Amino acid sequence: MGGWAEFVAALAVFLLSHVIPVRPPVRPWLVARLGARGFGIAYSLFSIAVLGWLILAAARAPYVEVIPPLPALRWVPILIMLPVCLLAVAGLRAVNPLSFGGLGRGVFDPTRPGILALSRHPLLLALALWSGAHLLANGSLAHVILFGLFAGFAVMGMALIDRRKRRELGADWARLAAGTARLSPRGLPALLAPRVLWPAALLYLALLLAHAPVIGVSPLP
């Protein structure tokens, strides 16, 4: 299987994999058998595998030009990926009861929201920026669909998570979210903290060096 058939199949599996396993009664059934940690690990590995297949399928799909391959657009991912790495590192290091991805330890202090003052959803914001940058630099129809889907998923995810967390937290939502925002420049200084800046710089360099051997295309203009 190849061409558009493979891309459509990979896209369908990707969409279904983000709908079916997390919905009741499927998720409780899987958690009961795998445990919460086992479910998280298995679902993450499966999601990564499907994502890899989808990216490869997009690269193998027939080329249909949507956005002209202008040399200037090749610079967009180079420039945007640094803030993407900063957001990803800051989002993972944060204590975040208002979204996913926060792996920081301790109790969230709403008077010192850190990166959450910029966005309650730093990882989704990173995904949106990554998607938009790569959409402009890879303007074939398959890649426009692929990265457009990711960007739409990230933006809609922010609203959906806010709505779910507001329902789950009840009265605590107003207290916890008071100093945060879905998107605001107030939290920009949190991206320049040394504990964020240096790991993000190393991540950026690693992605830059690994892009050609892993993806097969040099990211450099």
C-alpha positions, 0 to 999 in steps of 0.5 A: 500500500502506498500513495494516497491510500497509505496516507488516508489509512494512516490519517484514519488510524491516527484520528481513531487512536486519539478518540477511541482509547480515551473514551468510556468505556474503552479507557476504564476497561484498558486501565483495569487490565493494564493499570494507569501507568501501563495504559499511559506507557502503552498509549504513548508508545502506540501514539508515537508509532502511529505518528511516525507512520503518518509522517512517513505516509505524508512524505510518500504521498503524491506531490500536489503543490499548495504552497509554493516552495519559496526559499524564505519559507525554509527559514520559518521552522529554523526560527520558530523551533527555538520558541517551540523548544522553550515552550516544550521544556518549560511546559514539561518542567511546570507543575500544571493542574490545568492541562497535561504534560506538567511533570514538575513536583510540588504544589501549584502556586497560583500566585506564581504561575510561571509559564502558565501565565503565558499559556495554560497549555504550553505543550499545545502551544508548542505543537501549534507553532511547530505545525504552522512552521512546518506547514509553511515549509512543506506546502504539498497537499499531504503536508498541509493536511497533516500539519493543519490537522496538528495545528487545529488539534492543538488550538481546539485542545486548549478550549476542550481542556479548559472546559473539562478542567473547569468542570472537574475543578469546580470552584477551584478553577477560578482560584487556580486559573486566576493568574494564567491565560490561554495565551498572554505575553505576561509569561514570556520571562518564564521562557528565559529562566536558566533551567529552561533556556539551557535544556531548550537550547540543547534540545534545539541543537539535537533536533537540528542535527537529527533532522536529516538522518531521521527525517531524511531532509536537511532542515537548513535552507 
